């Protein structure tokens, strides 16, 4: 499930698996679906991230 957080005064939707944040929920959900299926991040999806987390392993 995608989380909604605030980062630098803006609403960000965050993939609960990898932690990348997006300005729209659908992109965050696509990221989370991809991460869950492939246990990896998609460069095509993460290029649109507005928030990049510190390094952490995918669970």
mmCIF file as Biopython writes it, N, C-alpha, C and O atoms, coordinates in Angstrom:
data_model
#
loop_
_atom_site.group_PDB
_atom_site.id
_atom_site.type_symbol
_atom_site.label_atom_id
_atom_site.label_alt_id
_atom_site.label_comp_id
_atom_site.label_asym_id
_atom_site.label_entity_id
_atom_site.label_seq_id
_atom_site.pdbx_PDB_ins_code
_atom_site.Cartn_x
_atom_site.Cartn_y
_atom_site.Cartn_z
_atom_site.occupancy
_atom_site.B_iso_or_equiv
_atom_site.auth_seq_id
_atom_site.auth_asym_id
_atom_site.pdbx_PDB_model_num
ATOM 1   N N  . UNK A ? 1  ? 0.837  -1.183  0.000   1.0 0.0 1  A 1 
ATOM 2   C CA . UNK A ? 1  ? 0.000  0.000   0.000   1.0 0.0 1  A 1 
ATOM 3   C C  . UNK A ? 1  ? 0.881  1.245   0.000   1.0 0.0 1  A 1 
ATOM 4   O O  . UNK A ? 1  ? 1.802  1.355   0.809   1.0 0.0 1  A 1 
ATOM 5   N N  . UNK A ? 2  ? 0.616  2.136   -0.860  1.0 0.0 2  A 1 
ATOM 6   C CA . UNK A ? 2  ? 1.366  3.383   -0.991  1.0 0.0 2  A 1 
ATOM 7   C C  . UNK A ? 2  ? 1.055  4.294   0.190   1.0 0.0 2  A 1 
ATOM 8   O O  . UNK A ? 2  ? -0.095 4.407   0.614   1.0 0.0 2  A 1 
ATOM 9   N N  . UNK A ? 3  ? 2.094  4.944   0.716   1.0 0.0 3  A 1 
ATOM 10  C CA . UNK A ? 3  ? 1.916  5.880   1.832   1.0 0.0 3  A 1 
ATOM 11  C C  . UNK A ? 3  ? 1.932  7.316   1.314   1.0 0.0 3  A 1 
ATOM 12  O O  . UNK A ? 3  ? 2.593  7.622   0.322   1.0 0.0 3  A 1 
ATOM 13  N N  . UNK A ? 4  ? 1.202  8.184   1.993   1.0 0.0 4  A 1 
ATOM 14  C CA . UNK A ? 4  ? 1.206  9.611   1.659   1.0 0.0 4  A 1 
ATOM 15  C C  . UNK A ? 4  ? 1.972  10.328  2.765   1.0 0.0 4  A 1 
ATOM 16  O O  . UNK A ? 4  ? 1.652  10.197  3.946   1.0 0.0 4  A 1 
ATOM 17  N N  . UNK A ? 5  ? 2.985  11.084  2.366   1.0 0.0 5  A 1 
ATOM 18  C CA . UNK A ? 5  ? 3.820  11.812  3.326   1.0 0.0 5  A 1 
ATOM 19  C C  . UNK A ? 5  ? 4.040  13.226  2.826   1.0 0.0 5  A 1 
ATOM 20  O O  . UNK A ? 5  ? 3.679  13.572  1.702   1.0 0.0 5  A 1 
ATOM 21  N N  . UNK A ? 6  ? 4.634  14.026  3.677   1.0 0.0 6  A 1 
ATOM 22  C CA . UNK A ? 6  ? 4.983  15.381  3.285   1.0 0.0 6  A 1 
ATOM 23  C C  . UNK A ? 6  ? 6.501  15.483  3.275   1.0 0.0 6  A 1 
ATOM 24  O O  . UNK A ? 6  ? 7.166  15.060  4.221   1.0 0.0 6  A 1 
ATOM 25  N N  . UNK A ? 7  ? 7.043  16.046  2.202   1.0 0.0 7  A 1 
ATOM 26  C CA . UNK A ? 7  ? 8.489  16.236  2.058   1.0 0.0 7  A 1 
ATOM 27  C C  . UNK A ? 7  ? 8.721  17.634  1.518   1.0 0.0 7  A 1 
ATOM 28  O O  . UNK A ? 7  ? 8.250  17.982  0.435   1.0 0.0 7  A 1 
ATOM 29  N N  . UNK A ? 8  ? 9.443  18.423  2.275   1.0 0.0 8  A 1 
ATOM 30  C CA . UNK A ? 8  ? 9.746  19.811  1.898   1.0 0.0 8  A 1 
ATOM 31  C C  . UNK A ? 8  ? 8.475  20.592  1.573   1.0 0.0 8  A 1 
ATOM 32  O O  . UNK A ? 8  ? 8.440  21.377  0.625   1.0 0.0 8  A 1 
ATOM 33  N N  . UNK A ? 9  ? 7.436  20.367  2.369   1.0 0.0 9  A 1 
ATOM 34  C CA . UNK A ? 9  ? 6.195  21.108  2.231   1.0 0.0 9  A 1 
ATOM 35  C C  . UNK A ? 9  ? 5.264  20.633  1.130   1.0 0.0 9  A 1 
ATOM 36  O O  . UNK A ? 9  ? 4.236  21.264  0.883   1.0 0.0 9  A 1 
ATOM 37  N N  . UNK A ? 10 ? 5.597  19.534  0.462   1.0 0.0 10 A 1 
ATOM 38  C CA . UNK A ? 10 ? 4.765  19.014  -0.622  1.0 0.0 10 A 1 
ATOM 39  C C  . UNK A ? 10 ? 4.307  17.608  -0.288  1.0 0.0 10 A 1 
ATOM 40  O O  . UNK A ? 10 ? 5.017  16.859  0.382   1.0 0.0 10 A 1 
ATOM 41  N N  . UNK A ? 11 ? 3.106  17.245  -0.760  1.0 0.0 11 A 1 
ATOM 42  C CA . UNK A ? 11 ? 2.609  15.883  -0.583  1.0 0.0 11 A 1 
ATOM 43  C C  . UNK A ? 11 ? 3.345  14.960  -1.544  1.0 0.0 11 A 1 
ATOM 44  O O  . UNK A ? 11 ? 3.497  15.257  -2.729  1.0 0.0 11 A 1 
ATOM 45  N N  . UNK A ? 12 ? 3.796  13.837  -1.004  1.0 0.0 12 A 1 
ATOM 46  C CA . UNK A ? 12 ? 4.527  12.852  -1.790  1.0 0.0 12 A 1 
ATOM 47  C C  . UNK A ? 12 ? 3.929  11.482  -1.516  1.0 0.0 12 A 1 
ATOM 48  O O  . UNK A ? 12 ? 3.651  11.141  -0.367  1.0 0.0 12 A 1 
ATOM 49  N N  . UNK A ? 13 ? 3.731  10.696  -2.566  1.0 0.0 13 A 1 
ATOM 50  C CA . UNK A ? 13 ? 3.245  9.324   -2.434  1.0 0.0 13 A 1 
ATOM 51  C C  . UNK A ? 13 ? 4.461  8.413   -2.522  1.0 0.0 13 A 1 
ATOM 52  O O  . UNK A ? 13 ? 5.228  8.470   -3.483  1.0 0.0 13 A 1 
ATOM 53  N N  . UNK A ? 14 ? 4.627  7.571   -1.504  1.0 0.0 14 A 1 
ATOM 54  C CA . UNK A ? 14 ? 5.845  6.793   -1.359  1.0 0.0 14 A 1 
ATOM 55  C C  . UNK A ? 14 ? 5.578  5.300   -1.532  1.0 0.0 14 A 1 
ATOM 56  O O  . UNK A ? 14 ? 4.636  4.754   -0.959  1.0 0.0 14 A 1 
ATOM 57  N N  . UNK A ? 15 ? 6.419  4.655   -2.327  1.0 0.0 15 A 1 
ATOM 58  C CA . UNK A ? 15 ? 6.400  3.200   -2.461  1.0 0.0 15 A 1 
ATOM 59  C C  . UNK A ? 15 ? 6.861  2.624   -1.124  1.0 0.0 15 A 1 
ATOM 60  O O  . UNK A ? 15 ? 7.961  2.932   -0.665  1.0 0.0 15 A 1 
ATOM 61  N N  . UNK A ? 16 ? 6.033  1.797   -0.502  1.0 0.0 16 A 1 
ATOM 62  C CA . UNK A ? 16 ? 6.374  1.243   0.813   1.0 0.0 16 A 1 
ATOM 63  C C  . UNK A ? 16 ? 7.446  0.163   0.745   1.0 0.0 16 A 1 
ATOM 64  O O  . UNK A ? 16 ? 7.935  -0.279  1.785   1.0 0.0 16 A 1 
ATOM 65  N N  . UNK A ? 17 ? 7.820  -0.266  -0.444  1.0 0.0 17 A 1 
ATOM 66  C CA . UNK A ? 17 ? 8.852  -1.292  -0.575  1.0 0.0 17 A 1 
ATOM 67  C C  . UNK A ? 17 ? 10.236 -0.666  -0.709  1.0 0.0 17 A 1 
ATOM 68  O O  . UNK A ? 17 ? 11.145 -1.017  0.044   1.0 0.0 17 A 1 
ATOM 69  N N  . UNK A ? 18 ? 10.410 0.251   -1.652  1.0 0.0 18 A 1 
ATOM 70  C CA . UNK A ? 18 ? 11.748 0.820   -1.882  1.0 0.0 18 A 1 
ATOM 71  C C  . UNK A ? 18 ? 11.928 2.218   -1.305  1.0 0.0 18 A 1 
ATOM 72  O O  . UNK A ? 18 ? 13.056 2.649   -1.069  1.0 0.0 18 A 1 
ATOM 73  N N  . UNK A ? 19 ? 10.820 2.935   -1.072  1.0 0.0 19 A 1 
ATOM 74  C CA . UNK A ? 19 ? 10.905 4.258   -0.467  1.0 0.0 19 A 1 
ATOM 75  C C  . UNK A ? 19 ? 10.966 5.428   -1.428  1.0 0.0 19 A 1 
ATOM 76  O O  . UNK A ? 19 ? 11.004 6.577   -0.988  1.0 0.0 19 A 1 
ATOM 77  N N  . UNK A ? 20 ? 10.977 5.171   -2.729  1.0 0.0 20 A 1 
ATOM 78  C CA . UNK A ? 20 ? 10.958 6.282   -3.684  1.0 0.0 20 A 1 
ATOM 79  C C  . UNK A ? 20 ? 9.619  7.006   -3.595  1.0 0.0 20 A 1 
ATOM 80  O O  . UNK A ? 20 ? 8.579  6.381   -3.390  1.0 0.0 20 A 1 
ATOM 81  N N  . UNK A ? 21 ? 9.654  8.329   -3.751  1.0 0.0 21 A 1 
ATOM 82  C CA . UNK A ? 21 ? 8.444  9.131   -3.636  1.0 0.0 21 A 1 
ATOM 83  C C  . UNK A ? 21 ? 8.080  9.789   -4.951  1.0 0.0 21 A 1 
ATOM 84  O O  . UNK A ? 21 ? 8.947  10.174  -5.735  1.0 0.0 21 A 1 
ATOM 85  N N  . UNK A ? 22 ? 6.770  9.913   -5.181  1.0 0.0 22 A 1 
ATOM 86  C CA . UNK A ? 22 ? 6.246  10.447  -6.441  1.0 0.0 22 A 1 
ATOM 87  C C  . UNK A ? 22 ? 5.182  11.491  -6.169  1.0 0.0 22 A 1 
ATOM 88  O O  . UNK A ? 22 ? 4.563  11.496  -5.105  1.0 0.0 22 A 1 
ATOM 89  N N  . UNK A ? 23 ? 4.970  12.375  -7.135  1.0 0.0 23 A 1 
ATOM 90  C CA . UNK A ? 23 ? 3.978  13.429  -6.962  1.0 0.0 23 A 1 
ATOM 91  C C  . UNK A ? 23 ? 2.551  12.920  -7.182  1.0 0.0 23 A 1 
ATOM 92  O O  . UNK A ? 23 ? 1.591  13.576  -6.779  1.0 0.0 23 A 1 
ATOM 93  N N  . UNK A ? 24 ? 2.408  11.753  -7.821  1.0 0.0 24 A 1 
ATOM 94  C CA . UNK A ? 24 ? 1.059  11.203  -7.997  1.0 0.0 24 A 1 
ATOM 95  C C  . UNK A ? 24 ? 0.994  9.749   -7.516  1.0 0.0 24 A 1 
ATOM 96  O O  . UNK A ? 24 ? 1.954  8.986   -7.625  1.0 0.0 24 A 1 
ATOM 97  N N  . UNK A ? 25 ? -0.157 9.411   -6.991  1.0 0.0 25 A 1 
ATOM 98  C CA . UNK A ? 25 ? -0.367 8.080   -6.397  1.0 0.0 25 A 1 
ATOM 99  C C  . UNK A ? 25 ? -0.198 6.950   -7.410  1.0 0.0 25 A 1 
ATOM 100 O O  . UNK A ? 25 ? 0.352  5.902   -7.071  1.0 0.0 25 A 1 
ATOM 101 N N  . UNK A ? 26 ? -0.655 7.143   -8.634  1.0 0.0 26 A 1 
ATOM 102 C CA . UNK A ? 26 ? -0.597 6.055   -9.617  1.0 0.0 26 A 1 
ATOM 103 C C  . UNK A ? 26 ? 0.844  5.672   -9.947  1.0 0.0 26 A 1 
ATOM 104 O O  . UNK A ? 26 ? 1.135  4.493   -10.148 1.0 0.0 26 A 1 
ATOM 105 N N  . UNK A ? 27 ? 1.739  6.637   -10.005 1.0 0.0 27 A 1 
ATOM 106 C CA . UNK A ? 27 ? 3.149  6.337   -10.283 1.0 0.0 27 A 1 
ATOM 107 C C  . UNK A ? 27 ? 3.761  5.582   -9.102  1.0 0.0 27 A 1 
ATOM 108 O O  . UNK A ? 27 ? 4.535  4.644   -9.294  1.0 0.0 27 A 1 
ATOM 109 N N  . UNK A ? 28 ? 3.415  5.991   -7.889  1.0 0.0 28 A 1 
ATOM 110 C CA . UNK A ? 28 ? 3.911  5.293   -6.699  1.0 0.0 28 A 1 
ATOM 111 C C  . UNK A ? 28 ? 3.379  3.862   -6.652  1.0 0.0 28 A 1 
ATOM 112 O O  . UNK A ? 28 ? 4.099  2.943   -6.261  1.0 0.0 28 A 1 
ATOM 113 N N  . UNK A ? 29 ? 2.119  3.675   -7.049  1.0 0.0 29 A 1 
ATOM 114 C CA . UNK A ? 29 ? 1.539  2.326   -7.065  1.0 0.0 29 A 1 
ATOM 115 C C  . UNK A ? 29 ? 2.219  1.467   -8.123  1.0 0.0 29 A 1 
ATOM 116 O O  . UNK A ? 29 ? 2.452  0.280   -7.896  1.0 0.0 29 A 1 
ATOM 117 N N  . UNK A ? 30 ? 2.539  2.044   -9.270  1.0 0.0 30 A 1 
ATOM 118 C CA . UNK A ? 30 ? 3.259  1.307   -10.314 1.0 0.0 30 A 1 
ATOM 119 C C  . UNK A ? 30 ? 4.630  0.874   -9.806  1.0 0.0 30 A 1 
ATOM 120 O O  . UNK A ? 30 ? 5.072  -0.245  -10.064 1.0 0.0 30 A 1 
ATOM 121 N N  . UNK A ? 31 ? 5.289  1.757   -9.091  1.0 0.0 31 A 1 
ATOM 122 C CA . UNK A ? 31 ? 6.596  1.452   -8.514  1.0 0.0 31 A 1 
ATOM 123 C C  . UNK A ? 31 ? 6.471  0.287   -7.526  1.0 0.0 31 A 1 
ATOM 124 O O  . UNK A ? 31 ? 7.247  -0.667  -7.571  1.0 0.0 31 A 1 
ATOM 125 N N  . UNK A ? 32 ? 5.494  0.384   -6.647  1.0 0.0 32 A 1 
ATOM 126 C CA . UNK A ? 32 ? 5.306  -0.656  -5.636  1.0 0.0 32 A 1 
ATOM 127 C C  . UNK A ? 32 ? 4.947  -2.007  -6.278  1.0 0.0 32 A 1 
ATOM 128 O O  . UNK A ? 32 ? 5.441  -3.046  -5.839  1.0 0.0 32 A 1 
ATOM 129 N N  . UNK A ? 33 ? 4.112  -2.000  -7.287  1.0 0.0 33 A 1 
ATOM 130 C CA . UNK A ? 33 ? 3.754  -3.235  -7.995  1.0 0.0 33 A 1 
ATOM 131 C C  . UNK A ? 33 ? 4.990  -3.865  -8.637  1.0 0.0 33 A 1 
ATOM 132 O O  . UNK A ? 33 ? 5.191  -5.077  -8.559  1.0 0.0 33 A 1 
ATOM 133 N N  . UNK A ? 34 ? 5.815  -3.031  -9.271  1.0 0.0 34 A 1 
ATOM 134 C CA . UNK A ? 34 ? 7.029  -3.522  -9.922  1.0 0.0 34 A 1 
ATOM 135 C C  . UNK A ? 34 ? 7.992  -4.082  -8.881  1.0 0.0 34 A 1 
ATOM 136 O O  . UNK A ? 34 ? 8.532  -5.174  -9.061  1.0 0.0 34 A 1 
ATOM 137 N N  . UNK A ? 35 ? 8.211  -3.351  -7.803  1.0 0.0 35 A 1 
ATOM 138 C CA . UNK A ? 35 ? 9.122  -3.807  -6.743  1.0 0.0 35 A 1 
ATOM 139 C C  . UNK A ? 35 ? 8.677  -5.150  -6.158  1.0 0.0 35 A 1 
ATOM 140 O O  . UNK A ? 35 ? 9.498  -6.037  -5.925  1.0 0.0 35 A 1 
ATOM 141 N N  . UNK A ? 36 ? 7.389  -5.286  -5.926  1.0 0.0 36 A 1 
ATOM 142 C CA . UNK A ? 36 ? 6.864  -6.526  -5.347  1.0 0.0 36 A 1 
ATOM 143 C C  . UNK A ? 36 ? 7.039  -7.701  -6.298  1.0 0.0 36 A 1 
ATOM 144 O O  . UNK A ? 36 ? 7.364  -8.809  -5.871  1.0 0.0 36 A 1 
ATOM 145 N N  . UNK A ? 37 ? 6.826  -7.462  -7.571  1.0 0.0 37 A 1 
ATOM 146 C CA . UNK A ? 37 ? 6.895  -8.544  -8.549  1.0 0.0 37 A 1 
ATOM 147 C C  . UNK A ? 37 ? 8.328  -8.961  -8.855  1.0 0.0 37 A 1 
ATOM 148 O O  . UNK A ? 37 ? 8.623  -10.154 -8.934  1.0 0.0 37 A 1 
ATOM 149 N N  . UNK A ? 38 ? 9.225  -7.983  -9.028  1.0 0.0 38 A 1 
ATOM 150 C CA . UNK A ? 38 ? 10.578 -8.275  -9.491  1.0 0.0 38 A 1 
ATOM 151 C C  . UNK A ? 38 ? 11.659 -8.151  -8.418  1.0 0.0 38 A 1 
ATOM 152 O O  . UNK A ? 38 ? 12.823 -8.454  -8.681  1.0 0.0 38 A 1 
ATOM 153 N N  . UNK A ? 39 ? 11.293 -7.711  -7.215  1.0 0.0 39 A 1 
ATOM 154 C CA . UNK A ? 39 ? 12.267 -7.510  -6.126  1.0 0.0 39 A 1 
ATOM 155 C C  . UNK A ? 39 ? 13.407 -6.601  -6.573  1.0 0.0 39 A 1 
ATOM 156 O O  . UNK A ? 39 ? 14.568 -6.810  -6.222  1.0 0.0 39 A 1 
ATOM 157 N N  . UNK A ? 40 ? 13.047 -5.587  -7.357  1.0 0.0 40 A 1 
ATOM 158 C CA . UNK A ? 40 ? 13.999 -4.629  -7.898  1.0 0.0 40 A 1 
ATOM 159 C C  . UNK A ? 40 ? 13.227 -3.384  -8.323  1.0 0.0 40 A 1 
ATOM 160 O O  . UNK A ? 40 ? 12.001 -3.415  -8.433  1.0 0.0 40 A 1 
ATOM 161 N N  . UNK A ? 41 ? 13.943 -2.295  -8.559  1.0 0.0 41 A 1 
ATOM 162 C CA . UNK A ? 41 ? 13.312 -1.066  -9.020  1.0 0.0 41 A 1 
ATOM 163 C C  . UNK A ? 41 ? 13.432 -0.949  -10.537 1.0 0.0 41 A 1 
ATOM 164 O O  . UNK A ? 41 ? 14.372 -1.467  -11.139 1.0 0.0 41 A 1 
ATOM 165 N N  . UNK A ? 42 ? 12.479 -0.272  -11.134 1.0 0.0 42 A 1 
ATOM 166 C CA . UNK A ? 42 ? 12.483 -0.006  -12.565 1.0 0.0 42 A 1 
ATOM 167 C C  . UNK A ? 42 ? 13.053 1.390   -12.813 1.0 0.0 42 A 1 
ATOM 168 O O  . UNK A ? 42 ? 12.575 2.375   -12.249 1.0 0.0 42 A 1 
ATOM 169 N N  . UNK A ? 43 ? 14.060 1.463   -13.648 1.0 0.0 43 A 1 
ATOM 170 C CA . UNK A ? 43 ? 14.643 2.760   -13.993 1.0 0.0 43 A 1 
ATOM 171 C C  . UNK A ? 43 ? 13.606 3.639   -14.682 1.0 0.0 43 A 1 
ATOM 172 O O  . UNK A ? 43 ? 13.574 4.851   -14.468 1.0 0.0 43 A 1 
ATOM 173 N N  . UNK A ? 44 ? 12.762 3.033   -15.505 1.0 0.0 44 A 1 
ATOM 174 C CA . UNK A ? 44 ? 11.721 3.785   -16.203 1.0 0.0 44 A 1 
ATOM 175 C C  . UNK A ? 44 ? 10.729 4.425   -15.236 1.0 0.0 44 A 1 
ATOM 176 O O  . UNK A ? 44 ? 10.219 5.512   -15.504 1.0 0.0 44 A 1 
ATOM 177 N N  . UNK A ? 45 ? 10.456 3.770   -14.133 1.0 0.0 45 A 1 
ATOM 178 C CA . UNK A ? 45 ? 9.525  4.322   -13.147 1.0 0.0 45 A 1 
ATOM 179 C C  . UNK A ? 45 ? 10.243 5.312   -12.233 1.0 0.0 45 A 1 
ATOM 180 O O  . UNK A ? 45 ? 9.749  6.417   -12.009 1.0 0.0 45 A 1 
ATOM 181 N N  . UNK A ? 46 ? 11.398 4.927   -11.706 1.0 0.0 46 A 1 
ATOM 182 C CA . UNK A ? 46 ? 12.081 5.769   -10.718 1.0 0.0 46 A 1 
ATOM 183 C C  . UNK A ? 46 ? 12.643 7.066   -11.296 1.0 0.0 46 A 1 
ATOM 184 O O  . UNK A ? 46 ? 12.983 7.977   -10.542 1.0 0.0 46 A 1 
ATOM 185 N N  . UNK A ? 47 ? 12.743 7.162   -12.614 1.0 0.0 47 A 1 
ATOM 186 C CA . UNK A ? 47 ? 13.229 8.428   -13.202 1.0 0.0 47 A 1 
ATOM 187 C C  . UNK A ? 47 ? 12.265 9.574   -12.914 1.0 0.0 47 A 1 
ATOM 188 O O  . UNK A ? 47 ? 12.647 10.742  -12.990 1.0 0.0 47 A 1 
ATOM 189 N N  . UNK A ? 48 ? 11.004 9.242   -12.581 1.0 0.0 48 A 1 
ATOM 190 C CA . UNK A ? 48 ? 9.998  10.257  -12.276 1.0 0.0 48 A 1 
ATOM 191 C C  . UNK A ? 48 ? 9.871  10.550  -10.781 1.0 0.0 48 A 1 
ATOM 192 O O  . UNK A ? 48 ? 9.002  11.319  -10.369 1.0 0.0 48 A 1 
ATOM 193 N N  . UNK A ? 49 ? 10.728 9.943   -9.977  1.0 0.0 49 A 1 
ATOM 194 C CA . UNK A ? 49 ? 10.662 10.137  -8.523  1.0 0.0 49 A 1 
ATOM 195 C C  . UNK A ? 49 ? 11.003 11.582  -8.150  1.0 0.0 49 A 1 
ATOM 196 O O  . UNK A ? 49 ? 11.916 12.187  -8.713  1.0 0.0 49 A 1 
ATOM 197 N N  . UNK A ? 50 ? 10.255 12.115  -7.197  1.0 0.0 50 A 1 
ATOM 198 C CA . UNK A ? 50 ? 10.531 13.453  -6.684  1.0 0.0 50 A 1 
ATOM 199 C C  . UNK A ? 50 ? 11.239 13.366  -5.328  1.0 0.0 50 A 1 
ATOM 200 O O  . UNK A ? 50 ? 11.716 14.371  -4.800  1.0 0.0 50 A 1 
ATOM 201 N N  . UNK A ? 51 ? 11.297 12.161  -4.780  1.0 0.0 51 A 1 
ATOM 202 C CA . UNK A ? 51 ? 12.007 11.913  -3.530  1.0 0.0 51 A 1 
ATOM 203 C C  . UNK A ? 51 ? 12.771 10.612  -3.678  1.0 0.0 51 A 1 
ATOM 204 O O  . UNK A ? 51 ? 12.203 9.585   -4.048  1.0 0.0 51 A 1 
ATOM 205 N N  . UNK A ? 52 ? 14.069 10.661  -3.384  1.0 0.0 52 A 1 
ATOM 206 C CA . UNK A ? 52 ? 14.912 9.472   -3.455  1.0 0.0 52 A 1 
ATOM 207 C C  . UNK A ? 52 ? 15.426 9.190   -2.050  1.0 0.0 52 A 1 
ATOM 208 O O  . UNK A ? 52 ? 16.090 10.036  -1.452  1.0 0.0 52 A 1 
ATOM 209 N N  . UNK A ? 53 ? 15.125 8.013   -1.520  1.0 0.0 53 A 1 
ATOM 210 C CA . UNK A ? 53 ? 15.519 7.686   -0.141  1.0 0.0 53 A 1 
ATOM 211 C C  . UNK A ? 53 ? 16.994 7.353   -0.030  1.0 0.0 53 A 1 
ATOM 212 O O  . UNK A ? 53 ? 17.686 7.153   -1.028  1.0 0.0 53 A 1 
ATOM 213 N N  . UNK A ? 54 ? 17.454 7.299   1.203   1.0 0.0 54 A 1 
ATOM 214 C CA . UNK A ? 54 ? 18.788 6.784   1.448   1.0 0.0 54 A 1 
ATOM 215 C C  . UNK A ? 54 ? 18.766 5.298   1.071   1.0 0.0 54 A 1 
ATOM 216 O O  . UNK A ? 54 ? 17.697 4.691   1.021   1.0 0.0 54 A 1 
ATOM 217 N N  . UNK A ? 55 ? 19.917 4.721   0.810   1.0 0.0 55 A 1 
ATOM 218 C CA . UNK A ? 55 ? 19.979 3.321   0.426   1.0 0.0 55 A 1 
ATOM 219 C C  . UNK A ? 55 ? 19.407 2.428   1.504   1.0 0.0 55 A 1 
ATOM 220 O O  . UNK A ? 55 ? 19.761 2.538   2.678   1.0 0.0 55 A 1 
ATOM 221 N N  . UNK A ? 56 ? 18.510 1.534   1.088   1.0 0.0 56 A 1 
ATOM 222 C CA . UNK A ? 56 ? 17.972 0.529   1.986   1.0 0.0 56 A 1 
ATOM 223 C C  . UNK A ? 56 ? 17.549 -0.664  1.145   1.0 0.0 56 A 1 
ATOM 224 O O  . UNK A ? 56 ? 17.083 -0.485  0.020   1.0 0.0 56 A 1 
ATOM 225 N N  . UNK A ? 57 ? 17.696 -1.864  1.657   1.0 0.0 57 A 1 
ATOM 226 C CA . UNK A ? 57 ? 17.362 -3.054  0.875   1.0 0.0 57 A 1 
ATOM 227 C C  . UNK A ? 57 ? 15.868 -3.207  0.663   1.0 0.0 57 A 1 
ATOM 228 O O  . UNK A ? 57 ? 15.064 -2.782  1.493   1.0 0.0 57 A 1 
ATOM 229 N N  . UNK A ? 58 ? 15.503 -3.818  -0.452  1.0 0.0 58 A 1 
ATOM 230 C CA . UNK A ? 58 ? 14.104 -4.138  -0.710  1.0 0.0 58 A 1 
ATOM 231 C C  . UNK A ? 58 ? 13.725 -5.321  0.153   1.0 0.0 58 A 1 
ATOM 232 O O  . UNK A ? 58 ? 14.486 -6.284  0.256   1.0 0.0 58 A 1 
ATOM 233 N N  . UNK A ? 59 ? 12.569 -5.263  0.769   1.0 0.0 59 A 1 
ATOM 234 C CA . UNK A ? 59 ? 12.135 -6.318  1.693   1.0 0.0 59 A 1 
ATOM 235 C C  . UNK A ? 59 ? 11.381 -7.395  0.978   1.0 0.0 59 A 1 
ATOM 236 O O  . UNK A ? 59 ? 10.942 -8.361  1.603   1.0 0.0 59 A 1 
#
